[in-house]
Amino acid sequence: MFNWELESEKQWDGMASSWNSRSRGMWETGSRKDIVSFFKKYVPAGAAVCDLGCGDGIGSEKLAEEGYKVTGIDVSDEMLEKARENPRNEKIAFHKADLSNSGISGGAFEAVMAINSLEWTICPYKSLNETARILKPGGYACIGILGPTAGPRINSYRRLYGEEVICNTIMPWELERLAGENGWKKVGEYGVYKKAAAQLSLGSLPAELQQSLSFMWVFMFQRNN
């Protein structure tokens, strides 16, 4: 029988090396380069932060460099091995866990970061609730969701044939609604675009049209309680 968690672990294990060869570029000059500066606007240095779906730990590294106390979790042993091999991550704790059932104590963190990871879980609703559980009251969640123009969405295509896949096609506006219905308040957001879309006058468009052109949409949510 199809097991989402095992299939997800297998896929990310297989992609670990190729991902690791590209991820630093994503965080330093590519699609993720503005995430940490955005994060810093809301979460003070020194806060305990969990990087949910940390992959090879480059994002965790960037947070730690800004003074955060970071813990990273991921479903892939191979990704976590890459993270632990990075000498810049020697002060970061990495653990194998699923986003929807992390095993972390309730209220352990003041903030979380989950970049392009929520849509790779079997039930984003449960994963969002787990995110809330491990946060202190009033904690923040920086969540990046693949936009409609993102290439990795091809991973969900075979569902149209009735096949089991490990990618939810959750849209930015769907996450915003899901969060709002479950005890979160949106306090910030921004879009990441491909070069062609960036040439348009995006600021003149309604938010839903801006999101529809995005490669990735990054939210900052705060727990209402």
Number of C-alpha atoms within 10 A of each C-alpha: 3 9 11 16 16 12 14 19 19 15 13 18 18 14 14 19 14 9 17 17 10 11 19 18 14 15 17 15 11 13 17 19 17 16 22 17 12 17 21 13 10 18 19 14 15 13 14 19 26 29 24 26 27 27 30 29 30 22 28 29 22 21 23 21 14 14 13 22 20 26 21 26 24 25 24 27 19 20 26 23 15 17 26 18 12 13 9 16 19 12 13 18 15 24 16 16 18 19 26 18 12 18 12 15 10 13 15 14 24 21 30 27 26 22 24 19 22 27 22 21 20 19 13 19 16 15 21 20 16 19 29 27 16 21 24 16 15 16 23 28 28 23 23 26 25 25 27 19 16 15 10 14 16 10 14 16 14 11 13 9 7 8 10 14 19 20 21 17 18 17 17 24 16 11 20 15 12 15 19 15 10 14 14 23 17 17 11 15 14 16 21 23 20 14 8 8 15 12 9 10 9 16 8 9 11 9 12 10 11 20 24 17 21 22 20 26 25 25 25 22 25 23 21 15 10
